[in-house]
Amino acid sequence: MIVKMLDDEVNDPADTLKQTTTMKSIIALALAALAAASPVAQSQEETRAVDPLIAGYWSCSIPTNAVYTKVQSVFNVCGSGAKPQYWVVYPSDNLSSCRPPPQGSNFVFTQVRLVFNTCNLGKNANIYTLRAPVAGLESCSQPPTQSGLAVLSVRPVWGQCNTLNTGAPLYKLVTPVANNEYCFYPGDWTYNSVRTTQSCNIINADAPLYKVVKLATGVTSCAVPPGWTFSKAVSVRTCSVQGTQTSLYTLKRL
């Protein structure tokens, strides 16, 4: 009888397999929970969740690649006594910014106006409407060289691009086309001739107008840009607005 009872208590193979499968599932779930709670996972999640310059943050100074949209006075935080503290953000399209676009950013501004106390405590200060440059936009500032845009013409405006009640230039931005003429061309283009015009400034004085081509091996250029050299140079008078003798280069990549 004792032997029979012991035999009855021996695990059935099917039960053993079921228990093993259940245990594996429990272990897998535990490992997944542990991974989710690990410091690395938490750190990655926090990095994704918080980018302070997207949402903005209060700072005693403004990074060179950022702007600010408002200012407040704080006591014994940014130095001894009352000091300004700035709400800092990245430039973005249609942002009202207390600063013009930072140098090197891919933004222009299309309007500036005076505001009181927003950008300078207790005083009037400029606030700028920032825009991402696109073809067809009229801008108060020239497009960044990395924008891929050219300036077709310039006209004067009052009360839009400065707060001094004087005329200021407004630039017509376009996508450049090879062998067309522009007042300004982007960084991956060059020019193969230049002449003067009065359509590229607002003071009825002569200014350069460039006939442009996209940088490529074999094109002729009045200048040799960084990262390029030349295989041939010929003497011309069309690369100077004064008509003086200069060189026209056949470019090749370094």
C-alpha positions as CSV (number, residue, x, y, z in Angstrom):
1,M,0.0,0.0,0.0
2,I,2.8,2.4,0.8
3,V,4.6,1.7,-2.5
4,K,1.3,2.2,-4.2
5,M,0.8,5.6,-2.6
6,L,4.3,6.7,-3.5
7,D,3.7,5.6,-7.1
8,D,0.5,7.7,-7.2
9,E,2.4,10.8,-6.1
10,V,5.0,10.6,-8.9
11,N,4.4,13.5,-11.3
12,D,2.6,12.7,-14.5
13,P,4.7,13.7,-17.6
14,A,1.9,15.9,-19.0
15,D,1.7,17.8,-15.7
16,T,5.4,18.3,-15.6
17,L,5.4,19.8,-19.1
18,K,2.5,22.1,-18.3
19,Q,4.3,23.3,-15.1
20,T,7.6,23.9,-17.0
21,T,5.8,25.9,-19.7
22,T,4.0,28.0,-17.1
23,M,7.3,28.6,-15.3
24,K,9.0,29.8,-18.5
25,S,6.1,32.2,-19.1
26,I,6.5,33.7,-15.6
27,I,10.2,34.1,-16.0
28,A,9.8,35.8,-19.4
29,L,7.3,38.2,-18.0
30,A,9.6,38.9,-15.0
31,L,12.6,39.6,-17.3
32,A,10.5,42.0,-19.5
33,A,9.3,43.9,-16.4
34,L,12.9,44.1,-15.2
35,A,14.1,45.4,-18.5
36,A,11.4,48.1,-18.6
37,A,12.3,49.2,-15.1
38,S,16.1,49.2,-15.7
39,P,18.0,52.5,-15.4
40,V,19.0,52.3,-19.2
41,A,15.3,52.0,-20.3
42,Q,14.2,54.7,-17.9
43,S,17.0,57.0,-19.1
44,Q,16.1,56.4,-22.8
45,E,12.4,57.1,-22.0
46,E,13.3,60.3,-20.1
47,T,15.5,61.5,-23.0
48,R,12.6,61.0,-25.4
49,A,10.1,62.7,-23.1
50,V,12.1,65.8,-22.3
51,D,13.8,68.1,-24.7
52,P,13.8,71.4,-22.8
53,L,14.4,73.6,-25.8
54,I,11.4,72.3,-27.6
55,A,9.1,73.0,-24.7
56,G,11.1,76.0,-23.5
57,Y,12.8,76.7,-20.1
58,W,13.8,79.6,-17.9
59,S,17.5,80.5,-18.1
60,C,19.8,83.2,-17.0
61,S,21.5,83.2,-20.4
62,I,20.6,82.4,-24.0
63,P,22.5,79.8,-26.1
64,T,23.8,81.1,-29.4
65,N,21.6,78.6,-31.3
66,A,18.5,79.6,-29.4
67,V,16.1,82.6,-28.9
68,Y,13.8,83.7,-26.2
69,T,10.2,84.8,-26.2
70,K,9.7,86.5,-22.9
71,V,11.6,87.7,-19.8
72,Q,10.9,87.9,-16.1
73,S,12.7,89.3,-13.1
74,V,14.1,86.9,-10.5
75,F,15.8,87.7,-7.2
76,N,19.2,86.1,-6.2
77,V,18.8,83.4,-8.9
78,C,20.8,84.8,-11.9
79,G,23.2,86.7,-9.7
80,S,22.9,89.0,-6.7
81,G,19.7,91.0,-6.5
82,A,17.1,91.3,-9.2
83,K,18.2,90.0,-12.6
84,P,16.4,89.1,-15.9
85,Q,15.6,85.5,-16.7
86,Y,14.7,84.4,-20.2
87,W,12.2,81.8,-21.6
88,V,14.5,80.0,-24.1
89,V,13.4,78.0,-27.1
90,Y,14.7,76.8,-30.5
91,P,13.7,79.0,-33.5
92,S,10.6,77.6,-35.3
93,D,8.3,78.7,-38.1
94,N,6.0,81.5,-37.2
95,L,7.6,82.0,-33.8
96,S,7.4,85.5,-32.2
97,S,11.0,85.9,-31.0
98,C,12.7,88.6,-28.9
99,R,15.8,88.0,-31.1
100,P,16.3,87.8,-34.9
101,P,17.2,84.3,-36.2
102,P,20.6,83.1,-34.8
103,Q,23.5,83.1,-37.1
104,G,23.8,79.7,-38.8
105,S,20.1,78.8,-38.3
106,N,17.9,78.1,-41.3
107,F,15.4,80.9,-40.5
108,V,14.6,84.4,-41.7
109,F,12.3,87.0,-40.2
110,T,9.4,88.7,-42.1
111,Q,8.3,91.3,-39.6
112,V,9.5,93.2,-36.6
113,R,7.5,95.3,-34.1
114,L,7.8,97.0,-30.7
115,V,6.4,95.4,-27.6
116,F,6.5,96.6,-24.1
117,N,7.8,94.5,-21.2
118,T,7.8,91.2,-23.1
119,C,11.4,91.2,-24.3
120,N,12.9,93.8,-22.0
121,L,11.5,94.5,-18.5
122,G,9.8,97.8,-18.2
123,K,10.9,98.9,-21.7
124,N,10.0,98.7,-25.4
125,A,12.0,96.1,-27.4
126,N,11.8,94.5,-30.8
127,I,10.0,91.2,-31.4
128,Y,10.5,89.3,-34.7
129,T,8.3,86.9,-36.6
130,L,10.6,84.0,-37.6
131,R,9.9,82.0,-40.7
132,A,11.5,78.9,-42.4
133,P,12.5,80.3,-45.8
134,V,10.6,79.0,-48.8
135,A,10.4,80.0,-52.4
136,G,7.9,82.9,-52.9
137,L,8.4,84.3,-49.4
138,E,9.3,87.9,-48.9
139,S,11.8,88.3,-46.1
140,C,13.3,91.1,-44.1
141,S,16.6,89.2,-44.0
142,Q,18.6,87.4,-46.7
143,P,18.1,83.6,-46.7
144,P,20.8,81.5,-45.1
145,T,23.3,80.1,-47.6
146,Q,22.2,76.5,-46.7
147,S,18.6,77.3,-47.6
148,G,19.0,76.6,-51.3
149,L,17.2,79.8,-52.1
150,A,18.2,82.9,-54.1
151,V,17.1,86.5,-53.9
152,L,15.4,87.7,-57.1
153,S,14.8,91.3,-56.2
154,V,14.7,93.8,-53.3
155,R,12.2,96.4,-52.5
156,P,11.8,99.0,-49.7
157,V,9.1,98.7,-47.1
158,W,8.2,100.9,-44.1
159,G,7.0,99.7,-40.7
160,Q,7.6,96.0,-41.5
161,C,11.3,95.2,-41.3
162,N,12.4,97.8,-38.7
163,T,10.9,99.9,-36.0
164,L,12.7,103.1,-37.0
165,N,10.0,104.3,-39.4
166,T,12.5,104.3,-42.2
167,G,12.7,102.2,-45.3
168,A,14.2,98.7,-45.0
169,P,14.9,96.0,-47.6
170,L,12.4,93.2,-48.3
171,Y,13.9,90.3,-50.2
172,K,12.0,88.1,-52.7
173,L,13.1,84.5,-52.2
174,V,13.1,82.1,-55.2
175,T,14.5,78.7,-56.2
176,P,17.5,79.4,-58.4
177,V,17.6,78.3,-62.0
178,A,20.9,77.9,-63.9
179,N,22.0,80.8,-66.0
180,N,19.4,83.2,-64.5
181,E,20.4,86.3,-62.6
182,Y,20.0,86.9,-58.9
183,C,21.0,89.4,-56.2
184,F,22.1,86.6,-53.9
185,Y,22.7,82.9,-54.5
186,P,22.9,79.9,-52.1
187,G,26.1,78.2,-51.0
188,D,26.0,75.3,-53.4
189,W,25.9,77.7,-56.4
190,T,28.4,80.0,-58.0
191,Y,28.4,82.7,-60.7
192,N,30.0,83.0,-64.1
193,S,29.4,86.6,-64.8
194,V,28.2,89.7,-62.9
195,R,26.8,93.1,-63.8
196,T,25.2,96.0,-61.9
197,T,21.6,96.7,-61.3
198,Q,19.4,99.0,-59.1
199,S,16.9,96.2,-58.4
200,C,19.1,94.6,-55.7
201,N,19.1,97.4,-53.2
202,I,16.6,100.1,-52.0
203,I,18.8,103.3,-52.4
204,N,18.7,103.5,-56.3
205,A,22.4,102.7,-56.4
206,D,24.2,100.1,-58.4
207,A,24.5,96.6,-56.9
208,P,25.8,93.3,-58.2
209,L,23.5,90.9,-60.1
210,Y,25.0,87.5,-60.6
211,K,24.4,84.9,-63.4
212,V,24.5,81.7,-61.5
213,V,25.2,78.0,-62.0
214,K,25.1,75.0,-59.7
215,L,28.5,73.9,-58.4
216,A,29.7,70.9,-60.4
217,T,32.9,69.7,-62.0
218,G,33.4,71.3,-65.4
219,V,31.3,74.5,-64.8
220,T,33.0,77.8,-65.2
221,S,33.0,80.2,-62.2
222,C,34.3,83.6,-61.4
223,A,35.4,82.3,-58.0
224,V,36.9,79.1,-56.6
225,P,34.8,78.1,-53.6
226,P,36.2,76.2,-50.6
227,G,36.5,72.5,-51.3
228,W,37.1,73.1,-55.1
229,T,40.0,73.7,-57.4
230,F,40.2,74.4,-61.1
231,S,41.6,72.8,-64.2
232,K,41.8,75.9,-66.3
233,A,41.6,79.7,-66.0
234,V,41.0,82.2,-68.7
235,S,41.2,86.0,-68.6
236,V,37.8,87.8,-68.7
237,R,36.2,91.1,-67.9
238,T,32.7,89.7,-67.0
239,C,33.6,88.7,-63.5
240,S,34.0,92.2,-62.1
241,V,31.3,94.9,-61.9
242,Q,34.0,97.4,-62.7
243,G,34.9,95.5,-65.9
244,T,38.4,94.9,-64.8
245,Q,40.3,91.9,-66.0
246,T,40.0,88.9,-63.8
247,S,39.9,85.1,-64.2
248,L,37.1,82.6,-65.1
249,Y,37.8,79.2,-63.7
250,T,36.8,75.7,-64.9
251,L,36.0,74.0,-61.6
252,K,36.8,70.5,-60.3
253,R,36.2,69.0,-56.9
254,L,39.2,68.5,-54.6
